[in-house]
Amino acid sequence: MQTITVTSELEASPGRVWEAVQSPVTFVYVVRGLFGVPLLAGRSDKVQPGESGKGWLFLFHVVPFSRHTINIVEIDHDTMTMRTNEHGGMIRAWNHTLHVEPLGAGRSRYSDTVEIDAGALTPVVCRVATGIYRYRHRRWRKLVRKHLQS
């Protein structure tokens, strides 16, 4: 298992960012361009603890990439932390922690921390995952500019 973390400071209140973290619409937005997720098409209700889903990820929205399983393990509103356990394709474990913390005056810090097990390919998958999360954080900053600033 190896761990990666990508963090961004966002010009939006922690409450607004936390609400967005729980929305499938946000996930679809931040992965747009990299992945298509038909399982989430049209879904707008918040994810719930204990919820599970399984479906295809499409690389660049066209190439079937992986049949992916996600389990929402925990949503802690007090600490603004969500935890998932995921797997699919070559990935044995993708344990994802999403966390929002206040920075004051309508600003917040958003972090993705992922523990990854892909067997012998773990170091390569971690490098790719870091790139994916950097892309996602650029999309988060765009989302904030367009929709979440207080």
Buried (B, 14 or more C-beta within 10 A) or exposed (E): EBEBEBEBEBBBBBBBBBBBBBBBBBBBBBBBEBBBBEBBEEBEEEBEEEEEBEBBBBEEBEEEBBEBBBBBBEBEEEEBBBBBBBBBEEBBBBBBBBBBBBEEEBBBBBBBBBBBBBEEBBEEBBEEBBEBBEBBBEBBBEBBEEEBEE
